[in-house]
Amino acid sequence: MSERIGIAILCYYDLPSVKAGVASVDAHYKGDALKCIMDNSENDEVGEWARTVKGWEYHRFPYNVGCARSRNWFLARCAREGIQHILVQDQDVVWEGDAAAAMLDVFGQYPSDTGCVTWQLAVTTMGSHTWDKTGKLTPSETPGMCCMYSVPALLAGDDAGLKGWCPRYFVYRFDTDVCFALWSKGYWTRVVTHGQGLVRHEHPHRGQKRLLELGTHRAHSLRVFAERSKRYGWPTL
């Protein structure tokens, strides 16, 4: 086990946003972290800059592997180091304060049944949720714009279909799916109930809109989600 956390920014082009996200993390998080820029771009625009950034690893996938497989790569990378918590965010998320510390605080308060920590910003702008005084969400899911996860919770259980992110997803419903997988194993998704100004989401969905076949990807993801919901008895959204 390690006291370090993992912090990853997943990008698909848009170098200015990547630079802003990296700078905001470096400005506000002073703890020990394995920090990584994960790149799904098909050119080297981000890579030329990212390889020079002190304190960050850079990993460019051989092709655009999407949102789920990239997260699984980072999960495996951190698990090998004994890291217990990973934070993965979109390239256009900017920190205004120590977002990681606030999320770790939630895990510290409710260590036994928290699988994922998110922000009220995510669930109020992209869904219809309620939460109790502990931050426990109903339904127990969140968009994945900036979330921290328990590595042991992600890897828990004997069912491989409930470990990490289902690799059948590309850009849609992968985030809800992993939260419901955690919920199936007894782990809740919680919101940070204080410090709501600690993150900004500058351009929601702009990365997805760069994909030429977004409609096809969304339709496929909805079919996968319907199959898995039926198999595992997940709540209705």
FENDA-V583736 format. One record per pair of residues at least 12 apart in sequence whose ideal C-beta (glycine too) atoms are under 8 Angstrom apart, sorted by the first residue. I is the first residue (numbers start at 1). J is the second residue. D is the distance in whole Angstrom. If there is no record, write none. Layout:
i | j | d
I | J | D
I | J | D
This chain:
i | j | d
1 | 82 | 5
1 | 84 | 6
2 | 81 | 6
2 | 82 | 4
2 | 83 | 5
2 | 84 | 7
3 | 32 | 6
4 | 31 | 8
4 | 32 | 5
4 | 33 | 6
4 | 34 | 6
4 | 81 | 7
4 | 83 | 5
5 | 31 | 7
5 | 32 | 8
5 | 33 | 5
5 | 34 | 8
5 | 83 | 6
5 | 84 | 8
5 | 85 | 5
5 | 86 | 7
5 | 87 | 6
5 | 100 | 6
5 | 104 | 7
5 | 148 | 8
6 | 33 | 7
6 | 34 | 5
6 | 35 | 8
6 | 36 | 7
6 | 74 | 6
6 | 77 | 7
6 | 78 | 4
6 | 81 | 8
6 | 83 | 5
6 | 85 | 7
6 | 86 | 4
6 | 87 | 7
7 | 25 | 6
7 | 29 | 7
7 | 33 | 5
7 | 34 | 7
7 | 35 | 5
7 | 36 | 7
7 | 86 | 8
7 | 87 | 5
7 | 89 | 8
7 | 100 | 7
8 | 35 | 8
8 | 36 | 5
8 | 37 | 8
8 | 38 | 5
8 | 71 | 8
8 | 74 | 5
8 | 86 | 7
8 | 87 | 7
8 | 88 | 5
8 | 89 | 7
9 | 21 | 5
9 | 22 | 7
9 | 25 | 8
9 | 36 | 8
9 | 37 | 5
9 | 38 | 7
9 | 88 | 8
9 | 89 | 6
9 | 90 | 8
9 | 91 | 6
9 | 93 | 8
10 | 38 | 5
10 | 40 | 7
10 | 67 | 7
10 | 70 | 5
10 | 71 | 7
10 | 88 | 6
10 | 89 | 7
10 | 90 | 7
10 | 91 | 7
11 | 37 | 7
11 | 38 | 7
11 | 39 | 5
11 | 40 | 7
11 | 41 | 7
11 | 46 | 6
11 | 91 | 4
11 | 207 | 8
12 | 39 | 8
12 | 40 | 5
12 | 41 | 6
12 | 64 | 7
12 | 91 | 7
12 | 207 | 5
12 | 210 | 6
13 | 41 | 5
13 | 43 | 8
13 | 45 | 6
13 | 46 | 7
13 | 207 | 8
13 | 210 | 6
14 | 46 | 8
14 | 91 | 6
14 | 92 | 7
14 | 206 | 7
14 | 207 | 7
15 | 45 | 5
15 | 46 | 5
15 | 49 | 6
17 | 91 | 5
17 | 92 | 4
17 | 202 | 7
17 | 203 | 7
18 | 37 | 7
18 | 46 | 6
18 | 49 | 8
18 | 50 | 7
18 | 91 | 5
19 | 49 | 7
20 | 92 | 8
20 | 94 | 5
20 | 202 | 8
21 | 89 | 7
21 | 91 | 6
21 | 92 | 7
21 | 93 | 6
21 | 94 | 6
21 | 95 | 8
22 | 37 | 7
22 | 53 | 6
22 | 56 | 7
24 | 94 | 5
24 | 95 | 4
24 | 96 | 7
25 | 95 | 6
26 | 55 | 7
27 | 95 | 7
28 | 95 | 5
28 | 96 | 8
28 | 97 | 6
28 | 98 | 5
28 | 99 | 7
29 | 95 | 8
29 | 98 | 6
29 | 99 | 8
29 | 100 | 5
29 | 101 | 7
30 | 98 | 8
31 | 100 | 7
31 | 101 | 7
33 | 100 | 7
34 | 57 | 7
34 | 77 | 8
34 | 78 | 6
34 | 81 | 6
34 | 83 | 6
35 | 55 | 6
35 | 56 | 5
35 | 57 | 7
36 | 56 | 7
36 | 57 | 4
36 | 58 | 7
36 | 59 | 6
36 | 74 | 6
36 | 77 | 7
37 | 50 | 5
37 | 53 | 7
37 | 56 | 6
37 | 57 | 7
37 | 58 | 5
37 | 59 | 7
38 | 59 | 5
38 | 61 | 7
38 | 70 | 5
38 | 73 | 7
38 | 74 | 6
39 | 58 | 7
39 | 59 | 7
39 | 60 | 4
39 | 61 | 7
40 | 61 | 6
40 | 64 | 4
40 | 65 | 6
40 | 66 | 7
40 | 70 | 6
41 | 60 | 7
41 | 64 | 8
42 | 63 | 7
42 | 64 | 7
44 | 60 | 8
46 | 60 | 8
47 | 60 | 5
59 | 73 | 7
61 | 73 | 8
66 | 169 | 7
66 | 170 | 4
66 | 171 | 6
66 | 174 | 8
66 | 217 | 8
67 | 144 | 7
67 | 165 | 8
67 | 169 | 7
67 | 170 | 7
67 | 171 | 5
67 | 174 | 5
67 | 175 | 8
68 | 165 | 4
68 | 166 | 6
68 | 167 | 5
68 | 168 | 8
68 | 169 | 4
68 | 170 | 7
68 | 174 | 4
69 | 165 | 7
69 | 167 | 5
71 | 88 | 6
71 | 164 | 7
71 | 165 | 5
71 | 174 | 8
71 | 178 | 8
72 | 164 | 5
72 | 165 | 5
72 | 167 | 6
74 | 86 | 6
74 | 88 | 6
75 | 149 | 8
75 | 151 | 7
75 | 154 | 6
75 | 155 | 8
75 | 164 | 5
75 | 165 | 8
78 | 151 | 6
79 | 151 | 6
79 | 155 | 7
83 | 151 | 6
84 | 150 | 7
84 | 151 | 5
84 | 152 | 7
85 | 103 | 8
85 | 104 | 7
85 | 107 | 6
85 | 148 | 6
85 | 149 | 7
85 | 150 | 6
85 | 151 | 7
86 | 148 | 7
86 | 149 | 5
86 | 151 | 6
87 | 99 | 8
87 | 100 | 6
87 | 103 | 7
87 | 146 | 7
87 | 147 | 7
87 | 148 | 4
87 | 149 | 8
88 | 144 | 7
88 | 146 | 8
88 | 147 | 6
88 | 149 | 7
89 | 145 | 7
89 | 146 | 4
89 | 147 | 8
90 | 144 | 8
90 | 145 | 5
90 | 146 | 7
90 | 201 | 7
90 | 207 | 7
91 | 207 | 7
92 | 201 | 7
92 | 202 | 4
92 | 203 | 4
92 | 204 | 8
92 | 206 | 7
92 | 207 | 7
93 | 145 | 6
93 | 146 | 5
93 | 199 | 6
93 | 200 | 7
93 | 201 | 6
93 | 202 | 7
94 | 199 | 7
94 | 200 | 5
94 | 202 | 6
95 | 198 | 6
95 | 199 | 6
96 | 197 | 6
96 | 198 | 6
96 | 199 | 7
96 | 200 | 6
97 | 195 | 6
97 | 197 | 7
97 | 198 | 4
98 | 198 | 7
99 | 146 | 7
99 | 195 | 8
99 | 198 | 5
99 | 199 | 5
100 | 148 | 7
102 | 192 | 5
102 | 194 | 7
102 | 195 | 5
102 | 198 | 6
103 | 117 | 4
103 | 148 | 4
103 | 192 | 6
104 | 148 | 7
105 | 192 | 8
106 | 135 | 6
106 | 190 | 5
106 | 192 | 6
106 | 193 | 8
107 | 148 | 7
107 | 150 | 7
109 | 134 | 7
110 | 134 | 6
110 | 135 | 8
110 | 188 | 8
110 | 190 | 7
113 | 186 | 6
113 | 187 | 6
113 | 188 | 6
114 | 150 | 7
114 | 153 | 8
114 | 187 | 6
114 | 188 | 6
114 | 190 | 6
115 | 149 | 7
115 | 150 | 5
115 | 153 | 4
115 | 154 | 7
115 | 179 | 7
115 | 182 | 3
115 | 183 | 7
115 | 185 | 7
115 | 187 | 3
115 | 188 | 6
115 | 189 | 7
116 | 142 | 7
116 | 147 | 6
116 | 148 | 7
116 | 149 | 5
116 | 150 | 8
116 | 153 | 8
116 | 178 | 7
116 | 179 | 6
116 | 182 | 6
116 | 187 | 7
116 | 188 | 8
116 | 189 | 4
116 | 190 | 7
117 | 135 | 8
117 | 147 | 7
117 | 148 | 5
117 | 149 | 8
117 | 189 | 7
117 | 190 | 5
117 | 191 | 7
117 | 192 | 6
118 | 137 | 8
118 | 142 | 4
118 | 143 | 8
118 | 146 | 7
118 | 147 | 5
118 | 189 | 6
118 | 190 | 7
118 | 191 | 6
118 | 192 | 8
119 | 145 | 8
119 | 146 | 6
119 | 191 | 6
119 | 192 | 6
119 | 196 | 7
119 | 198 | 8
119 | 199 | 6
120 | 191 | 5
120 | 192 | 7
120 | 193 | 8
120 | 196 | 6
121 | 145 | 8
121 | 196 | 7
121 | 199 | 7
121 | 201 | 6
122 | 142 | 5
122 | 143 | 5
122 | 145 | 5
122 | 146 | 7
122 | 147 | 8
122 | 201 | 8
123 | 137 | 7
123 | 142 | 5
123 | 143 | 7
123 | 191 | 6
125 | 201 | 8
125 | 204 | 7
126 | 143 | 5
126 | 204 | 7
127 | 141 | 8
127 | 142 | 7
127 | 143 | 7
127 | 237 | 8
129 | 142 | 8
131 | 190 | 7
131 | 191 | 5
131 | 193 | 8
133 | 193 | 8
134 | 190 | 7
134 | 193 | 8
135 | 190 | 4
135 | 191 | 5
135 | 192 | 7
135 | 193 | 5
136 | 188 | 5
136 | 189 | 8
136 | 190 | 5
137 | 188 | 7
137 | 189 | 5
137 | 190 | 6
137 | 191 | 6
139 | 235 | 5
139 | 237 | 6
140 | 179 | 6
140 | 180 | 7
140 | 182 | 8
140 | 183 | 4
140 | 188 | 5
140 | 189 | 5
140 | 235 | 8
141 | 175 | 7
141 | 176 | 4
141 | 179 | 4
141 | 180 | 6
141 | 183 | 8
141 | 189 | 6
141 | 237 | 8
142 | 175 | 7
142 | 176 | 8
142 | 179 | 6
142 | 189 | 5
142 | 191 | 8
143 | 175 | 6
143 | 176 | 8
144 | 174 | 7
144 | 175 | 3
144 | 178 | 8
145 | 201 | 5
145 | 204 | 7
146 | 199 | 5
146 | 201 | 7
147 | 175 | 7
149 | 178 | 8
149 | 182 | 8
150 | 187 | 7
153 | 182 | 6
153 | 185 | 7
153 | 187 | 4
154 | 178 | 7
154 | 182 | 7
156 | 185 | 5
156 | 187 | 8
157 | 185 | 5
161 | 181 | 8
161 | 228 | 7
161 | 231 | 8
161 | 232 | 8
162 | 181 | 4
162 | 184 | 6
162 | 185 | 6
162 | 232 | 7
163 | 181 | 8
164 | 178 | 7
165 | 177 | 7
165 | 178 | 5
166 | 178 | 7
166 | 181 | 8
166 | 224 | 7
166 | 228 | 7
168 | 224 | 5
169 | 221 | 5
169 | 224 | 6
169 | 225 | 8
170 | 217 | 5
170 | 220 | 7
170 | 221 | 7
171 | 208 | 5
171 | 211 | 7
171 | 214 | 7
171 | 217 | 5
171 | 218 | 7
171 | 221 | 7
172 | 208 | 8
172 | 217 | 6
172 | 218 | 5
172 | 221 | 4
172 | 222 | 7
173 | 221 | 4
173 | 222 | 7
173 | 224 | 7
173 | 225 | 4
174 | 221 | 7
176 | 225 | 7
176 | 237 | 7
177 | 224 | 8
177 | 225 | 6
177 | 228 | 6
180 | 229 | 8
180 | 232 | 7
180 | 234 | 5
180 | 235 | 7
181 | 232 | 8
183 | 234 | 8
183 | 235 | 8
184 | 232 | 5
184 | 234 | 7
